[in-house]
Amino acid sequence: MSDDKDKKGRAERATSNVFTKLPQKLMQEMKEAFTMIDQNRDGLIDVSDLKEMYSSLGSVPGDSVLENMIKEAPGNQLNFTAFLSIFSDKLSGTDPEETLRNAFAMFDADSTGLITEEYMKDLLENMGDNFSKDEIRQVWKEAPIHAGKVDYNAFVSKIKGKEQEEA
């Protein structure tokens, strides 16, 4: 019995710790992101939710890829607290450049370092703070696009000014 109490206490401490790590505005944005992904509104992100989200963006990775994403969550269930924990863990100890790379990598199901131009435009127009057509045109002037694909690692370097330092 005391073992169950101990596990519950640790879980509660870990949960509350996640909520104290992130600024309130960021937590609200994460809640909005979680709600957009949780298509069936059951409070958990599962493979079917991920399929819906990816298909709405024009790309559906295989089930094994999606299942592996869910397996990263504690207990293989991705509720809002686990979602925040994973996000918080990925942010802790990283610099802003790494954070940008991680954000782009979330949409690179094949881990190629490339995102198709159309997929990137769709993301910019329809996810989070939506970009206008004019804002996308401005971004595209600077984006490293080759053969219809955006090299997001080079793009992050450009955004962070690394390209100029190396020249």
FENTA-V985096 format. One record per residue. N is the residue number from 1. D_LAST is the distance of its C-alpha to the last C-alpha in Angstrom with 1 decimal. Layout:
n=N d_last=D_LAST
n=N d_last=D_LAST
//
This chain:
n=1 d_last=64.0
n=2 d_last=62.0
n=3 d_last=59.3
n=4 d_last=58.9
n=5 d_last=58.8
n=6 d_last=56.1
n=7 d_last=53.9
n=8 d_last=54.4
n=9 d_last=53.6
n=10 d_last=50.3
n=11 d_last=49.4
n=12 d_last=50.2
n=13 d_last=48.2
n=14 d_last=45.1
n=15 d_last=45.6
n=16 d_last=46.0
n=17 d_last=43.0
n=18 d_last=40.7
n=19 d_last=42.0
n=20 d_last=41.4
n=21 d_last=37.7
n=22 d_last=36.4
n=23 d_last=36.6
n=24 d_last=39.3
n=25 d_last=37.1
n=26 d_last=35.0
n=27 d_last=38.3
n=28 d_last=39.6
n=29 d_last=36.6
n=30 d_last=37.0
n=31 d_last=40.7
n=32 d_last=40.0
n=33 d_last=37.6
n=34 d_last=40.2
n=35 d_last=42.9
n=36 d_last=41.0
n=37 d_last=40.6
n=38 d_last=44.2
n=39 d_last=45.8
n=40 d_last=49.3
n=41 d_last=49.3
n=42 d_last=50.8
n=43 d_last=48.5
n=44 d_last=46.8
n=45 d_last=43.9
n=46 d_last=45.1
n=47 d_last=44.1
n=48 d_last=45.9
n=49 d_last=44.0
n=50 d_last=40.6
n=51 d_last=41.9
n=52 d_last=42.9
n=53 d_last=39.5
n=54 d_last=37.5
n=55 d_last=40.0
n=56 d_last=39.7
n=57 d_last=36.0
n=58 d_last=36.8
n=59 d_last=36.0
n=60 d_last=38.4
n=61 d_last=37.3
n=62 d_last=40.2
n=63 d_last=42.7
n=64 d_last=41.6
n=65 d_last=38.0
n=66 d_last=39.6
n=67 d_last=42.2
n=68 d_last=39.5
n=69 d_last=37.8
n=70 d_last=41.2
n=71 d_last=41.8
n=72 d_last=38.9
n=73 d_last=41.2
n=74 d_last=43.7
n=75 d_last=47.0
n=76 d_last=45.5
n=77 d_last=46.1
n=78 d_last=43.5
n=79 d_last=45.1
n=80 d_last=43.4
n=81 d_last=43.4
n=82 d_last=41.9
n=83 d_last=39.3
n=84 d_last=38.4
n=85 d_last=38.5
n=86 d_last=36.0
n=87 d_last=33.7
n=88 d_last=34.1
n=89 d_last=33.6
n=90 d_last=30.3
n=91 d_last=29.1
n=92 d_last=30.4
n=93 d_last=27.9
n=94 d_last=24.9
n=95 d_last=22.0
n=96 d_last=21.3
n=97 d_last=18.4
n=98 d_last=21.0
n=99 d_last=23.6
n=100 d_last=21.7
n=101 d_last=21.2
n=102 d_last=24.9
n=103 d_last=25.9
n=104 d_last=24.4
n=105 d_last=25.7
n=106 d_last=29.2
n=107 d_last=29.2
n=108 d_last=28.0
n=109 d_last=31.4
n=110 d_last=30.3
n=111 d_last=27.3
n=112 d_last=25.1
n=113 d_last=22.0
n=114 d_last=23.0
n=115 d_last=25.2
n=116 d_last=26.9
n=117 d_last=26.1
n=118 d_last=29.8
n=119 d_last=30.1
n=120 d_last=27.1
n=121 d_last=28.6
n=122 d_last=32.0
n=123 d_last=30.7
n=124 d_last=29.1
n=125 d_last=32.3
n=126 d_last=34.8
n=127 d_last=33.7
n=128 d_last=33.4
n=129 d_last=32.4
n=130 d_last=32.7
n=131 d_last=30.2
n=132 d_last=31.7
n=133 d_last=31.0
n=134 d_last=29.1
n=135 d_last=26.9
n=136 d_last=26.2
n=137 d_last=25.3
n=138 d_last=22.8
n=139 d_last=21.2
n=140 d_last=21.3
n=141 d_last=19.3
n=142 d_last=16.2
n=143 d_last=17.4
n=144 d_last=16.1
n=145 d_last=19.5
n=146 d_last=20.5
n=147 d_last=24.2
n=148 d_last=25.4
n=149 d_last=23.6
n=150 d_last=21.0
n=151 d_last=18.5
n=152 d_last=19.0
n=153 d_last=16.7
n=154 d_last=13.7
n=155 d_last=15.3
n=156 d_last=15.8
n=157 d_last=12.2
n=158 d_last=11.5
n=159 d_last=14.7
n=160 d_last=13.8
n=161 d_last=10.5
n=162 d_last=8.7
n=163 d_last=6.5
n=164 d_last=5.3
n=165 d_last=5.6
n=166 d_last=3.8
n=167 d_last=0.0
//
